[in-house]
């Protein structure tokens, strides 16, 4: 494997360019874990392909004086509607792990969502942060442990909780299985140390009837959490309009439309295709974000046009991290922000409030 770069080569001009460089710097089994999708990986591919089916409509001769991409989400001032999605085990991509990623987030004025399965203690990541952090949480069967995690996040200064609800059990990722992936000895989910694990299932059971499935959270768990934290609660993985309305009824302060990057259940439509119905159902009651397939600044604009308040970036951040550490992540974010500003200028949008469905052209007839 090649070492991380110390400067960005001219061949890297877009987020997609990082993938080749990253693959040369990550162990093959770890690459299979970080970059694979569930099943036949149709959803993972569709997340990207669906954006290409959304042509843009340029609007000309509009004033750009005082143009801005700035916004405030849950009390956090951000320079653009682009956040770093929660992804596990950054130590698989770079020795500096989440410390490099959080440094880049601070340098570019964005927010990092730190995974429950981070390689480093959530307190250590927070200590290195120069900007707002949110904490991603799986509600664990061990509720006392979960409550302790929330208290730790609050004490460390995290500004919101992102509750992942779409992956109560792992999807079948064939590439990962074929590669024989196992975490290296020096990498583990340190924030889960000391958690009580569910008992093993009876011999011959697959999934149904196992303690793991019997103990997965339901809507009552969201109500339980709402009573135990002062932080905003954002549910990640909502793709159904009725679930979106119910999330608000149970106390959610925000929603992230996401199919888990195609890693949980294959066959789900692209996140960008699911976004409009969820946004319409929410009807601006709470912020709606989305992740999955964003690779260009025009994708950020497309998501905003269809109802997203912001987007989150996952795999490309890991690719940039593996390629050049904090420098790579900061460069990737700056490239995406520059592309987004250009897209706004050429569609006549001076502020985020100007971006709406009118920025999209009708799909060409075939």
C-alpha positions in Angstrom: 0.0 0.0 0.0 1.2 3.5 -0.8 1.6 6.1 2.0 -0.7 9.1 2.3 0.2 12.1 0.1 1.5 15.3 1.6 0.1 17.5 -1.2 -2.8 17.3 -3.6 -1.7 16.4 -7.1 -3.3 18.2 -10.1 -5.0 14.9 -11.2 -7.4 15.4 -8.3 -9.9 18.0 -9.3 -13.2 16.5 -8.1 -14.4 14.2 -5.4 -14.5 11.2 -7.7 -10.8 11.6 -8.5 -10.0 10.6 -4.9 -11.3 7.1 -5.2 -8.4 5.7 -7.2 -5.8 7.3 -5.0 -7.6 6.0 -1.8 -7.8 2.4 -3.1 -4.0 2.3 -3.4 -3.6 3.3 0.2 -6.2 1.1 2.0 -5.7 -2.6 2.7 -7.9 -4.7 0.3 -10.1 -6.2 3.0 -10.6 -2.8 4.7 -11.5 -1.3 1.3 -14.1 -4.0 0.9 -15.6 -3.0 4.2 -15.5 0.8 3.7 -16.6 0.9 0.1 -19.1 -2.0 -0.4 -22.8 -2.1 -0.5 -25.5 -4.6 0.4 -26.6 -7.4 -1.9 -25.8 -6.7 -5.6 -25.0 -3.0 -4.7 -27.8 -1.7 -7.0 -28.9 0.9 -4.4 -25.3 2.0 -3.9 -24.9 2.6 -7.6 -28.4 4.1 -8.0 -27.6 6.7 -5.4 -25.1 8.3 -7.8 -26.9 7.5 -11.0 -30.2 9.1 -10.0 -28.6 12.6 -9.8 -27.7 12.4 -13.5 -31.4 12.2 -14.2 -32.0 15.7 -12.8 -31.0 18.3 -15.4 -30.6 21.9 -14.3 -32.2 25.1 -15.7 -29.8 28.1 -15.9 -31.3 31.4 -15.0 -29.4 34.4 -16.3 -28.8 38.1 -15.6 -29.6 37.9 -11.9 -27.8 39.9 -9.3 -25.2 38.0 -7.3 -24.4 40.9 -4.9 -24.0 39.7 -1.4 -24.3 36.0 -2.5 -23.9 33.5 0.3 -24.2 29.8 1.0 -24.3 30.3 4.8 -27.0 28.7 7.0 -27.7 27.8 10.6 -28.8 24.3 11.6 -29.8 23.6 15.1 -27.9 26.6 16.4 -24.8 25.7 14.3 -23.5 28.3 11.9 -22.1 26.7 8.7 -20.5 28.2 5.7 -22.4 25.9 3.3 -25.2 23.2 3.5 -22.5 20.4 3.3 -21.8 18.3 6.4 -19.6 15.2 7.0 -21.7 12.1 7.4 -21.1 9.6 10.2 -18.9 6.8 9.0 -17.2 4.2 11.2 -13.5 3.4 11.8 -11.6 6.2 10.2 -8.5 4.5 11.4 -8.9 2.0 8.5 -8.3 4.9 6.1 -5.6 6.9 7.8 -3.4 6.7 11.0 -4.8 10.1 12.3 -8.3 8.7 12.0 -11.1 10.9 13.1 -8.7 13.6 14.4 -7.7 14.3 10.8 -11.4 14.5 9.7 -12.4 16.8 12.5 -9.5 19.1 11.8 -10.6 19.4 8.2 -14.2 20.1 9.2 -13.0 23.0 11.4 -10.8 24.4 8.7 -13.7 24.5 6.2 -16.4 25.7 8.5 -18.6 22.7 8.4 -20.0 20.2 10.9 -18.7 16.6 11.4 -21.1 13.9 12.6 -19.0 11.6 14.7 -20.0 7.9 14.5 -20.7 5.8 17.5 -18.3 3.4 15.9 -15.5 5.9 15.7 -11.9 4.7 16.2 -11.3 7.3 18.8 -13.1 8.4 22.0 -15.8 10.9 21.3 -14.2 13.2 23.9 -10.8 13.1 22.1 -12.5 14.0 18.8 -14.3 16.9 20.5 -11.1 18.2 22.0 -9.6 18.6 18.6 -12.6 20.2 17.0 -12.7 23.9 15.9 -16.3 23.8 14.8 -19.6 22.2 15.7 -20.0 18.5 16.2 -23.0 16.2 16.2 -22.9 12.7 17.6 -24.4 9.7 15.7 -26.0 7.1 17.9 -27.4 3.6 17.6 -29.9 3.1 20.4 -28.3 -0.1 21.9 -30.2 -2.9 23.7 -28.2 -1.9 26.7 -30.3 1.2 27.5 -28.2 2.2 30.5 -25.1 2.2 28.3 -26.9 4.2 25.6 -28.0 6.8 28.2 -24.4 7.1 29.3 -23.2 7.6 25.8 -25.7 10.5 25.4 -24.5 12.0 28.6 -20.9 11.8 27.4 -21.8 13.5 24.1 -23.6 16.3 26.0 -20.7 16.8 28.4 -18.2 16.9 25.5 -20.1 19.7 23.7 -21.8 17.9 20.9 -24.6 20.0 19.5 -27.1 17.4 18.3 -27.8 13.6 18.2 -28.2 11.8 14.9 -30.0 8.6 15.6 -29.5 6.0 12.8 -32.8 4.1 12.5 -32.4 2.2 9.2 -29.8 -0.4 10.2 -30.9 -2.3 13.3 -29.1 -5.3 11.8 -26.2 -5.4 9.3 -27.0 -5.8 5.6 -25.3 -8.6 3.6 -22.2 -7.0 2.0 -20.8 -9.7 -0.2 -17.6 -7.9 -1.1 -16.8 -7.6 2.5 -17.5 -11.3 3.1 -15.4 -12.4 0.1 -12.5 -10.3 1.3 -12.6 -11.9 4.7 -12.7 -8.5 6.5 -11.9 -8.4 10.2 -11.0 -5.3 12.1 -7.2 -5.0 12.7 -6.1 -5.5 16.3 -5.5 -1.7 16.7 -9.0 -0.7 15.5 -12.1 -1.1 17.5 -15.3 0.8 18.4 -13.7 2.3 21.6 -16.9 4.2 22.5 -18.7 0.9 23.0 -16.2 -0.5 25.4 -18.1 -1.9 28.4 -21.4 -2.4 26.7 -23.4 -5.5 27.5 -24.0 -7.5 24.3 -27.2 -9.5 23.5 -27.0 -13.2 24.1 -26.3 -15.5 21.1 -29.3 -17.0 19.3 -30.3 -20.6 19.7 -28.5 -23.1 17.5 -29.9 -23.2 14.0 -31.5 -19.7 14.1 -30.8 -17.2 11.4 -32.2 -13.8 12.5 -35.8 -14.1 13.5 -36.2 -15.1 17.1 -32.7 -14.1 18.1 -32.0 -11.8 21.1 -30.5 -9.2 18.7 -33.7 -8.9 16.6 -36.0 -9.1 19.7 -34.2 -6.1 21.2 -34.0 -3.7 18.3 -35.5 -0.2 19.0 -38.9 0.8 18.0 -40.8 4.2 18.1 -41.0 4.0 21.9 -37.2 4.2 22.0 -37.3 7.6 20.3 -39.8 8.8 23.0 -37.5 7.3 25.7 -34.5 9.2 24.3 -36.5 12.4 24.0 -37.1 12.4 27.7 -33.3 11.9 28.4 -31.6 14.6 26.4 -31.8 18.3 25.9 -30.0 18.0 22.5 -31.8 18.1 19.2 -32.7 14.7 17.9 -32.3 14.0 14.2 -33.5 10.7 12.8 -31.3 9.3 10.0 -32.6 6.8 7.6 -36.2 8.0 7.1 -37.4 7.3 3.6 -41.2 7.0 3.9 -43.4 10.1 4.2 -45.6 8.5 6.9 -42.5 7.6 9.0 -41.4 11.2 8.6 -44.7 12.5 10.0 -44.5 10.0 12.8 -40.9 11.0 13.6 -42.1 14.5 14.3 -44.9 13.3 16.5 -42.4 11.3 18.6 -40.2 14.4 19.1 -37.7 14.4 16.3 -36.2 17.8 15.6 -34.9 16.9 12.2 -34.8 14.2 9.5 -32.1 12.8 7.3 -33.4 11.0 4.2 -30.9 8.2 3.7 -30.7 4.6 2.6 -27.5 4.0 4.5 -25.4 4.5 1.4 -26.8 1.3 0.0 -25.2 -0.7 2.8 -28.2 -1.9 4.7 -30.9 -3.1 2.3 -30.3 -3.4 -1.4 -33.3 -2.5 -3.7 -34.2 0.8 -2.0 -34.6 3.7 -4.5 -31.9 6.4 -4.6 -32.0 8.8 -1.7 -32.5 11.8 -4.0 -35.6 10.1 -5.5 -37.1 9.5 -2.0 -36.3 13.1 -0.8 -39.3 15.0 -2.4 -42.1 13.0 -0.9 -40.5 13.1 2.6 -39.8 16.9 2.3 -43.4 17.4 1.2 -44.7 15.4 4.2 -42.6 17.3 6.6 -43.8 20.6 5.2 -41.0 22.6 6.7 -41.9 21.7 10.3 -38.3 20.5 10.9 -35.1 20.6 8.8 -34.7 17.8 6.3 -31.2 16.7 5.2 -30.2 13.9 2.9 -27.2 11.7 2.1 -26.3 9.2 -0.5 -24.6 9.7 -3.9 -23.6 13.4 -3.6 -20.4 13.8 -5.6 -20.6 17.3 -7.2 -21.7 20.7 -6.2 -24.5 20.5 -8.7 -25.8 17.5 -6.6 -26.0 19.8 -3.6 -28.1 22.2 -5.6 -30.3 19.4 -6.9 -30.9 18.2 -3.3 -31.8 21.7 -2.2 -34.1 22.1 -5.1 -36.0 19.0 -4.1 -36.4 20.0 -0.5 -33.2 19.3 1.4 -31.8 21.9 3.8 -28.4 20.3 3.6 -26.5 17.2 2.5 -24.0 14.9 4.2 -21.0 13.4 2.5 -19.8 9.9 3.4 -17.6 7.7 1.2 -15.8 10.6 -0.6 -14.6 11.9 2.8 -13.0 8.5 3.5 -11.4 8.5 0.1 -10.0 11.9 0.7 -8.9 11.0 4.2 -7.0 7.9 2.9 -5.4 9.9 0.1 -4.0 12.8 2.1 -5.4 12.9 5.7 -6.7 16.2 6.9 -5.4 18.0 3.8 -7.3 15.7 1.6 -10.6 16.1 3.4 -10.3 19.9 3.6 -9.5 20.0 -0.2 -12.4 17.7 -1.0 -14.8 19.9 0.9 -13.5 23.1 -0.6 -13.8 21.6 -4.1 -17.4 20.7 -3.4 -18.2 24.1 -1.9 -16.6 25.9 -4.9 -18.7 23.8 -7.3 -21.8 24.5 -5.4 -21.2 28.3 -5.5 -20.7 28.0 -9.2 -23.9 26.1 -9.6 -25.8 28.7 -7.6 -24.3 31.5 -9.7 -25.3 29.9 -13.0 -28.8 29.1 -11.9 -29.3 32.6 -10.6 -29.5 31.8 -6.9 -28.0 34.4 -4.7 -28.9 32.7 -1.4 -30.0 29.2 -0.4 -33.6 30.6 -0.1 -33.5 31.2 -3.9 -33.0 27.5 -4.7 -36.2 25.7 -5.5 -37.7 23.3 -8.0 -37.4 26.0 -10.7 -33.7 25.3 -10.8 -34.5 21.9 -12.4 -35.4 21.5 -16.0 -37.8 18.9 -17.3 -36.2 15.6 -18.0 -35.5 15.2 -21.7 -37.9 13.1 -23.7 -36.6 9.8 -24.9 
